[in-house]
């Protein structure tokens, strides 16, 4: 069970901290390399990682991808905080190794099965990747460490206004069933006019508007979209997703995800409160907000995530240098 995994990792961190204290070793010094503008996913993820590691006792220095990492020698670990940030920037990895440092990347899985990824992995980037990969899904590779996912508990919490609310996710070109979901939601709204349906479309986040979009959906800063998540009881994914972060964020607000089995990986479904359906959409009358949030806090809270990352850093600093 995940609870046992977190417990073992917490004990490992305590043992490592005790060993550092007894041996007179200073706290873990980490450089977090981030990218993206204010409000972007990469920037928000960087805030969560840096804040969580500081709470766990690490000394964290943040720099932007455009800054020179060679100005910060002598740190225990260098983290590429983003989606394969270091793997996509081999010169930064080379600079870190030139200083005698160790580095790690964040990635959904250790090895992406797509042919183009495999080709690049074994040609252009052979031997130039990070020392370890912190994965959002479990892997058996010796240089991978499972850290799961993390969502912003400060922005995501229950704030429902008493009206049952359904949030329909945006469209995507690959394997989307948005048209079918909108048609079924329109029928449900005719039966239950007191329900509120929000849809993320090209016209913005519209209410009780079930028309198909004519262009790409609008994007919003995370703090703005979180306002809608906090008032959502049920979220409806419309397409296949790699990680299923929307469900984790909705669960942190006490909401429930109603989806088809192929939309999210089985490992992510096991971590979120959810209901499955095949073709006919059936929505619950009520949602247990407190129970859903408890599940999300155990799996996706910054404290739990930071504990897993700290355990990975303790492994990283013990790896033989490449």
C-alpha positions in Angstrom: 0.0 0.0 0.0 1.1 3.6 -0.7 0.9 4.4 3.1 3.5 1.7 3.8 5.7 3.1 1.0 5.5 6.6 2.4 6.3 5.3 5.9 9.4 3.5 4.8 10.6 6.6 2.9 9.9 8.8 5.9 12.0 6.4 8.1 14.8 6.5 5.5 14.8 10.3 5.6 15.0 10.2 9.4 17.9 7.8 9.4 19.7 9.9 6.8 19.1 13.1 8.8 20.4 11.4 12.0 23.5 10.2 10.2 24.2 13.7 8.9 23.7 15.2 12.4 26.0 12.6 14.1 28.6 12.9 11.4 28.5 16.7 11.4 27.4 16.8 7.8 25.5 19.9 6.8 21.9 19.8 5.5 21.2 18.7 1.9 22.1 21.6 -0.5 20.0 21.5 -3.7 19.9 23.6 -6.8 16.5 23.6 -8.4 16.6 24.6 -12.1 13.2 25.8 -13.3 11.7 27.4 -16.4 8.4 29.0 -17.6 6.6 32.2 -16.9 4.6 33.2 -13.9 1.5 31.0 -13.4 2.8 28.3 -15.9 2.7 24.7 -14.9 6.6 24.5 -14.7 6.7 27.5 -12.5 4.0 26.3 -10.1 5.6 22.9 -10.0 9.0 24.5 -9.2 7.3 26.4 -6.3 5.9 23.2 -4.9 9.2 21.3 -5.2 11.3 24.1 -3.7 8.8 24.8 -0.9 8.4 21.2 0.0 12.1 20.5 0.1 12.7 23.5 2.4 10.0 22.3 4.7 11.8 18.9 4.8 15.0 20.6 5.9 16.9 21.1 2.6 18.8 24.2 1.6 17.3 25.0 -1.8 18.6 27.6 -4.3 16.4 28.3 -7.4 17.7 29.4 -10.7 16.2 29.8 -14.1 17.1 27.6 -17.1 18.8 30.7 -18.7 21.2 31.2 -15.8 24.6 29.5 -15.7 24.6 26.6 -13.3 28.4 26.8 -13.1 28.0 29.8 -10.8 26.7 27.4 -8.1 29.4 24.7 -7.5 29.6 22.5 -4.5 26.0 21.5 -4.0 24.8 18.0 -3.2 22.3 17.7 -6.0 21.0 19.6 -9.0 17.3 19.1 -9.9 15.7 19.8 -13.3 12.3 20.8 -12.1 10.1 20.4 -15.2 9.1 17.8 -17.8 12.5 16.2 -18.8 14.2 19.6 -18.3 17.8 18.3 -18.1 17.3 15.5 -20.6 16.3 18.1 -23.1 19.4 20.3 -22.2 22.5 18.1 -22.3 24.9 21.0 -22.0 23.6 21.7 -18.5 24.1 18.1 -17.5 27.7 18.3 -18.9 28.3 21.5 -16.8 27.0 19.9 -13.6 29.3 16.8 -14.2 32.2 19.1 -14.9 31.8 20.5 -11.4 31.6 17.0 -9.9 27.9 17.3 -9.2 25.0 14.8 -9.5 21.7 15.7 -11.1 18.2 14.3 -11.5 15.2 15.0 -13.7 11.5 14.7 -13.4 9.7 12.5 -15.9 6.4 10.6 -16.1 8.2 7.3 -16.7 11.9 6.3 -16.9 11.5 5.3 -20.5 8.9 6.6 -22.9 7.9 3.8 -25.3 7.4 6.0 -28.4 9.8 5.1 -31.2 11.1 8.7 -31.7 11.9 8.9 -28.0 13.8 5.6 -28.0 15.8 6.7 -31.1 16.8 10.0 -29.5 17.6 8.2 -26.2 20.1 5.8 -27.8 21.7 8.2 -30.3 21.7 12.0 -29.6 21.6 11.8 -25.8 23.4 8.5 -25.2 25.4 8.9 -21.9 24.5 12.5 -21.5 21.3 12.2 -19.5 20.9 13.0 -15.8 22.2 10.6 -13.1 18.7 9.7 -11.9 15.2 10.2 -13.0 12.4 11.0 -10.5 9.3 9.4 -12.0 5.6 10.1 -11.5 4.9 6.4 -12.2 6.7 3.4 -10.8 9.6 1.9 -12.6 12.1 -0.9 -11.9 15.1 0.8 -13.4 17.9 1.1 -10.9 18.4 4.8 -11.7 14.8 5.7 -11.3 13.0 6.8 -8.1 9.2 7.0 -7.7 8.1 10.4 -6.4 4.5 10.4 -7.6 2.7 13.7 -8.2 2.2 16.9 -6.2 -0.6 19.5 -6.3 -0.8 22.9 -4.7 -2.8 22.4 -1.4 -2.6 26.2 -0.8 -4.7 26.9 -3.9 -6.8 23.7 -4.0 -9.2 23.1 -1.2 -13.0 22.7 -0.9 -15.0 25.9 -1.4 -18.3 24.6 -2.7 -21.3 27.0 -2.8 -24.0 24.4 -2.4 -24.9 24.0 -6.0 -24.0 20.7 -7.6 -21.3 21.5 -10.2 -19.9 19.4 -13.0 -16.7 20.5 -14.8 -16.1 19.3 -18.4 -12.5 19.2 -19.4 -11.3 20.8 -22.7 -11.0 19.1 -26.0 -7.9 17.5 -27.5 -7.3 16.1 -31.0 -6.1 12.7 -29.9 -8.8 10.2 -28.8 -11.4 12.6 -27.6 -15.1 11.9 -26.9 -16.0 15.5 -26.1 -19.0 15.5 -28.5 -20.6 12.5 -26.9 -20.0 13.9 -23.4 -21.5 17.3 -24.2 -24.6 15.6 -25.7 -25.1 13.5 -22.6 -24.5 16.4 -20.3 -27.1 18.5 -22.2 -29.6 15.7 -21.6 -28.7 15.5 -17.9 -29.1 19.3 -17.6 -32.6 19.0 -19.0 -33.5 16.4 -16.3 -31.6 18.3 -13.5 -31.8 22.0 -14.4 -30.6 22.9 -10.9 -27.2 21.4 -11.7 -24.4 23.6 -13.0 -22.2 22.5 -15.9 -18.9 24.3 -16.6 -17.1 23.6 -19.8 -13.6 24.8 -20.7 -14.0 25.8 -24.4 -12.7 28.3 -26.9 -15.3 30.8 -25.5 -13.8 30.6 -22.0 -15.2 28.6 -19.1 -18.9 28.7 -20.0 -21.8 27.7 -17.9 -24.5 25.3 -19.3 -23.3 25.8 -22.8 -22.9 22.5 -24.6 -21.9 23.7 -28.0 -18.7 22.1 -29.6 -15.7 24.5 -29.7 -14.6 25.8 -33.0 -11.0 26.5 -32.0 -8.5 25.6 -29.3 -9.5 26.2 -25.7 -8.4 29.2 -23.8 -5.7 28.9 -21.2 -5.7 30.4 -17.7 -3.2 31.1 -14.9 -3.3 28.3 -12.4 -4.7 30.6 -9.6 -7.6 31.5 -11.8 -8.5 28.0 -12.9 -8.2 26.8 -9.3 -11.2 29.0 -8.4 -13.4 26.8 -10.6 -11.8 23.5 -9.3 -12.6 24.5 -5.6 -16.3 24.6 -6.5 -16.4 21.4 -8.6 -18.1 18.2 -7.3 -17.5 16.1 -10.4 -15.0 16.4 -13.2 -15.4 14.8 -16.6 -12.2 14.1 -18.6 -12.8 14.1 -22.3 -9.6 12.5 -23.7 -6.7 10.2 -22.9 -4.1 11.7 -20.6 -0.6 10.7 -19.7 -0.7 11.6 -16.0 -4.2 12.6 -15.0 -3.2 15.7 -13.1 -6.7 17.2 -13.4 -8.2 14.4 -11.3 -5.5 14.9 -8.6 -6.3 18.6 -8.4 -10.0 18.1 -8.3 -9.6 15.4 -5.6 -7.6 17.9 -3.5 -10.7 20.1 -3.6 -12.9 17.1 -2.5 -14.3 16.4 -6.0 -14.8 13.1 -7.8 -13.6 12.1 -11.3 -16.0 10.2 -13.6 -14.2 8.7 -16.6 -13.9 5.9 -19.0 -11.2 3.3 -18.2 -8.9 4.1 -21.1 -8.6 7.8 -20.2 -6.2 7.6 -17.3 -3.4 5.0 -16.5 -4.5 2.4 -14.0 -1.9 3.4 -11.5 -3.3 7.0 -11.4 -6.9 5.7 -11.1 -5.8 3.7 -8.1 -4.7 7.0 -6.4 -7.8 9.1 -7.0 -11.5 8.9 -6.0 -13.3 8.0 -9.2 -16.2 6.2 -10.9 -15.9 4.4 -14.2 -18.5 4.3 -17.0 -18.4 2.7 -20.5 -20.7 4.6 -22.8 -23.7 5.9 -20.9 -22.7 8.7 -18.5 -24.1 8.3 -15.0 -23.3 11.0 -12.3 -23.7 10.5 -8.6 -26.3 12.5 -6.7 -23.8 13.4 -3.9 -20.0 13.5 -3.3 -18.1 12.7 -0.1 -15.9 15.8 -0.2 -14.0 15.2 3.1 -13.2 11.6 2.2 -12.0 12.5 -1.3 -9.7 15.2 0.1 -8.2 12.8 2.6 -7.3 10.5 -0.2 -5.7 13.3 -2.2 -3.8 14.6 0.8 -2.3 11.2 1.4 -1.2 10.8 -2.2 -0.5 14.3 -3.6 0.1 16.7 -0.8 3.4 18.7 -0.9 4.5 17.1 2.4 4.1 13.6 1.1 5.7 14.5 -2.2 8.7 16.2 -0.5 9.3 13.1 1.6 9.5 11.0 -1.5 11.8 13.5 -3.3 14.1 13.7 -0.2 14.4 9.9 -0.2 15.3 10.1 -3.9 18.0 12.8 -3.2 19.5 10.6 -0.5 19.8 7.8 -3.1 21.2 10.3 -5.7 24.1 11.5 -3.6 25.2 7.9 -3.0 25.3 6.9 -6.6 28.7 6.4 -8.2 29.7 9.3 -10.5 29.3 8.8 -14.2 
